[in-house]
Amino acid sequence: MTPTSIRPSLPPSKLPHVGTTIFSTMSALANEHGALNVAQGFPDLDPPLTLRDAVKKAIDDGVNQYSPMTGDPKLRLWISEMYKGEHGAIYDIDNEITIGAGASSVIFASIQALVHKGDEVIIVDPAYDLYAPAVHLAGGVIKRATLPLSPNKGEEEGAIDVSKIDELISDKTRLVIINAPHNPTGACFTRKSLDELSIILSGTNIFLLSDEVYGPIVHDGRPFLSAASHRELHSRTMVFGSFGKLLHATGWKIGWVAAPRFITKEIRKVHQYDVFSTGAPIQRGIANYLFTDQAKQHLSELGPIYEAKRDRLLAGIKDTDFIFTPAEGGYFQIIDYSILDKRSDIEVSREWTIKHGLATIPLSPFRDSGKSSALIERRVRICFAKDDNTIDETILKLCAIDAYYKSNRPLLDV
């Protein structure tokens, strides 16, 4: 019998509406056109020297085989002590803390572990683009609690609008996903909103997933509020963190989830067959570094360093027609260009990259595609986790874009 070379046909896609992420798309466009890339969210600051030396030493000391599936014990100890000292939350290092390949891996594992076919999951819109595909793969149904479009949002809402979440809760709701400091808006939790959220979730079987990877990167003197610190929320909540964000080392992909034992047991069932274990020498090096005085100083300076960078960026564009409210946390700044251009954010972002040499991230991909909130979005996200020269170059390009619109406004309005 002569073999044939007929290619098998694929079954229907499990993610038919998902393409390449907007982060990869804009970075590729920036590379193609030689544009300044303040789109993808990574710092161009080096990890601390002491940390790099600690990782190298772990390699030289032979820590090169699998770490435990749950993560390096010393690293889990630091996480446990951090939550106790900073947030008054108690997590057992053996049964309630798990290390993953970045926070994204354990967020994905958590959604797969808890969400079943037909379960409803409420996410805050705009939302980081991992959440919805993970819910769809688990067979869940997305419900979106939309934050206001205006950058001048109400101070009481912060990163979540509890009234909108409350409206969406049904007997099918399995999970609520919140995120602060919020990506992309930079909004932070308020104590009032966490209190209100605990009231509406009380007496339900709804779990809470709190993505807190930007952790202590908070600005203007506000405290870092973690859902882990809320007594009434603690028993239903998974909190996530990222050493990549905290240590300027996003490429190392080391993150964690902390959750009550009965939730962690189910997360680990997925985690052990997904990632299992990651970066043993990196975990050990991070652990050894975190218990040093240098690490304590680094973490205490993290928020102020990024706040100064945010302020440098905003001071440079204060006389333009861009609309903005200073980011409350994280290292992203949203700017509204609606005074200058009425076109969609994706079209504008592409044009800025190709024509003006500045790559940003449009906000509509963080929203439900095709819905009005996405179609009328006129904002872009800028990453300011950059050295001062890059920030200054970003300012020059934004001012040039502003001047271009103003000088060509009669033509653009035709």
N, C-alpha and C positions, 0 to 999 in steps of 0.2 A: 504494500500500500504506500503510495507516494504522499508524504506529508504536505500539507498546504500551509501557506503563510497568511491565512486569514486572521486578522486581528480581532480578538474578542471585543464585543461591545460592552461599554461600561453600564452598570445599573444607574438608575436616577441618582443625581448628586444629593448627598446629605446636606450640603450647604449650597443650594443652587444660586443664591443671591450674593454669595461671598466671593470677592476677587482678591487681588493683592491689596494689602493694607495701605491706607493713605500715607502712612509713614514711609513705607518702602517706595511707594510711587513718587512722593515728593522728593525723597532723597536721590532716587535715580534721575529724576528730572534735573535736580540741582547739579549732579555730577555731569550730566549730558551737556548742560549749558554753562558750566563753570560758575554757578551761582553760590553766593554765601548761604550756607545751610543752617538756619536757625529753626528748622522744621522738626526733625527727629529729636526726641527728648533724651539726649545724653550730654553729660558735662564734658568739656574739654579740659577739665582740671585733673591733674594726676592724683591717684590714690596716695595717701600719706606714705612717706618713705619708710617709716617704721613698720607700717603694715606690709609693704612690698617685701621688706627684709624678712618679716615673720613668715610670709608665704614661701619665700625661697628657702628659708631654714626648714620648714616643714617638709619640703620636697627633699632637701639634702638629708634630713633625718629619717627618710624612708616612709613617710606617710603618703604612700602612693597607691594603695589598694582601696577597695571599697570602704567607704565609711558606713556606719550602721544605717539601715533603712530610715530610721527616725531622725538621723543627723548626729553630728559630732556632740558627745555629751557635754563637753565644756561650752560649746556654743549654745546649746539648749539651756545650760545653767545661766549664761549671761542674759539670754532672753527672759528667763523666769525672773531673775533679779531685777531686770529693767522694768518689767511690768509691775512688780511689787513696789519698787522704789518710786517710779514715776507716776503710776496710776492706781496704786493700792489694789492691784488685781493679783490673785494667786493662781499660778499654773504649775502643775506637777511636771517636772522635766521629763519623766519617763512616759507619761500617759497623755499629756495635753499639749505638747509642742512638737512640731514636725518641720524638718528642713527640706526644702525643695529646690528645683532648678529655677531659681527666681520665684518671686511670689506668684507669677502667672501660672506656674505648674501646679501649685497647691490650690490656687483659686479654681483652676479647671477641675482638679480632682474633687474638690469640695462640691462643686455644682453637679458633677457626675454622680457623686455618692448620695446626694440628698434629693435631687430632682428626678421624678418619675414621669412617665408619659401622661400628658394632660395636666400636670401640676402648673400652676401659675406662678410666675416670678416677676416681682416688681423691681424695676431698675430706674434710677434717676436719669433723666434725659436732659442734657447730653451725657453720654456715658462712654467710658473707655471701651474700645471696640472688641475686647475679649469676651465680655459678659454674654452678649446676645448669641453669638455662635455656640458657645459652650452650653447655653440653655437649650438651643435648638437641637444640638447633638444628643442631649439627654431626653429629648421628647417633650420639653416644657413649652409653655406658652408665655410670651413676653407681654407684660403690661408696663407702660411707660408713664412715670410721674414727671411731667415736664417742668423744668425750672424756667423762670421768666427769661425772655430774650434780652431784655434790657440789661446792660452791664451795671446799671445802678439799682441792683436788686435790693430788696428789703433786708436790713441788717438781721432781723429776727429769723430769717429763713436759712441763711448760710448755705451749706452744701446740700441740704434736704428741705423740701417743702412738705411737712408732715400732713397737712390737710389734703394734698393731692394723693399721697400714699394711702391715707385713710379711705378716700373715695374709691380706690381700686381694690381694696381687700375684699375677698370673697371666701367661701368655704373651700375653694380650690387653691387658695394661696399657700404655697409651700415655703417661699424664700423672698426676702427683701434684700436687695443689694444697694449699699451706700458706699460713699467714697469721699474721704477727706484727709489732708488737703486735696481738693477735687481736681481731677484731670478730665477736662481741660480748663475749667474756669478759675481754679485757684481758691475757691471758697472753702471755708472751714466749718466744722460743726459748731453749733451753739449749745450751751447747756440746756436751754429751753427746748430746742428741737429734740434733743436726746430724751429729755423727760417726757415730752409729748409722744415720741415714738414708743417709749416703753409702755405708756398707757394703752395705746391702740393695739399693741402686740400682746398685752397681758391676757392670760387665759386662752391664748390660741396655740396652735401647733406650728406656728410660723417661725422659721429660723432667720437669723440676721447675719449677712455676710458684710463685714466692714473692711473695705480695702483702704489701708492706711500706710501705703508704701512710702509716701513723702513725709510721714512721721513728724519729727520735730522741726521740719522746715516750715516754721510759722513766722509771721511778720507783725511788726507794729505793736509788740508787747503782748499779743494775745497768747493764751496758753494752748498747748497741744492737748486737745480733748480726744481721748480714745473711747470707743464704745466699750472697751474692756473695763473701763473705770466705773461704768454705770451698774450699780448693784442689781437693778431689776432686769437689765438687758443681758448681763453676763452669762446666765445659764442657757441662753439660746444663741449666743453670738460666736462667730469665728472672726478673729482679727488677723490681719496680714501685714507683714513688713518686708523690707528689702534692704539687704546690705549693699547692693549695688547703688541704690539711691543715697544711702547714708555715707558711703565711703568713696564716692566718685569712681565706682568700678562696676558699671552696668554690664560689661562684657563677662564678668565672672559668674553671673546668674546664680546668686545664692539668696534665697528668701525663706520666709517661714509662715506658718499658720499656728495660732494658739487658739484652742477651743476646749470646752469641757470634754471629759473623758469619753462619754457616750457618743459624742459627735466625732471626736478624733479617731475612735475605733473604726468608724465607717470610712472616713477620709483615707486612712492608711490602707484600707483594702484596695482602693483604687491606686493610690500612690505607689504601692509596692510593685504593681504591674505596669506602671507608666514610667516614672523616673527611677524608682527604687532608691538610687543613691547618686550623689553628685559631688564632684570636686573635693575629694578628701583633703588634699594638702591646702586647698583654699579655705575650706571650713576650719581646719586646725589653725592656719595662720591668722584668720580673722579672729578666732576665739582667743588666741594668745595675745593678739594686739588689743582686743577690747578691754582686757583687764589691766591695761597700763594707764598711767597718767596722761600720756600723749593722746590716747583715744578719748578720754574724758574731755580733754581740752578741745579736741577736734569736734566732738559732738555738740559741745556747748557753743561753739562758734559757727555751726552749720547754718542756723537760721539767720544770724546777722550777716554772714558772708553773702547769702543769696538776697537778703533784703537790700543790701547796698548795691548789688548788681541790678535788681529791679528798679531801684530809685535812680540809678545812673541812666538806665534806658528811658524811663518815663520823663526825667528832667530834659533829656535830649529831644523829645518829641512834643513837649508841652505847648509849643506854639504852632503845632500843625492842626489840621482838622480831624485827626483821628480822635475817637472817643474812647476813653478807658477809665476803669476804676482799678486802683492798685490791687494786684493779687494778694489775697489774705495769707496764702501759704503756697508751698511748692516752688517750682522754678519755671512756671509758664505764665506769660502775660497775654491776656486777650485784648485785642484792639478792634474797634468797630470802625469800618471804613465807609459807612452808609452815606455820610455827607458827601463823599467824593465820588462814589461809584454805586450804581443801583444793580449791577449785575451779580450773578451768583458767586458765592465764595470760592467754589471750585474753579470757575472760569477766571476769576480775579487772581487767585493764588497761582494758577498756571502762567498767567500773563506776567505777573510780578517776577516769577522765576525766570522766564524766557527773555522778557524785554528789559526788566530792571535789575536782574541779577540778585534777587532775594527770594529764598525759598522759605515759605511758612506753611502752616497746616490749616486748612479750612475747617470750620467747626461742623458743617452739615454731616460729614461722615460719622460724627459722634451721636447723631440723632437718627430717628427712624426714617429711612430712605423713602422719599416720595410724599411724606406727610408735610403739612404746611409749615411746621416748626423747622424742618430741614430746608424747604424750598425758599423761605424768606430769610434764612440766616445770612448775615452780612458781617461776619466777624472771622478773624484768623487768630491762630495761636502762635506765639513766639517763645522759643526756649531761651531764657537768659542765663542758663548755667554755662556761661562762656567767659573766657578771659576778657579783660577790659578792652583790648584792641578789637576783638570781635564785636563786642557790644557797641563800641564807637563806630565801627563800620556799618553795623545794623542801623544805627541812628542816621548816619549819612544817607543810606539808601532809602530809609523811610521818609526823611525830609525831601529827598529828590523825587520820590514818588508823589508826595504831597504837592510839591511845586509843579510837577508835570501835570497833575490833574487841574490845578488852578490856572495854569497857563493855557491848557487845552480845553477848558470847560465848555466854551461855546461849541467846539467840535464834538465833544463827548456827549453833549446834551441833545444833539441832533437825532 
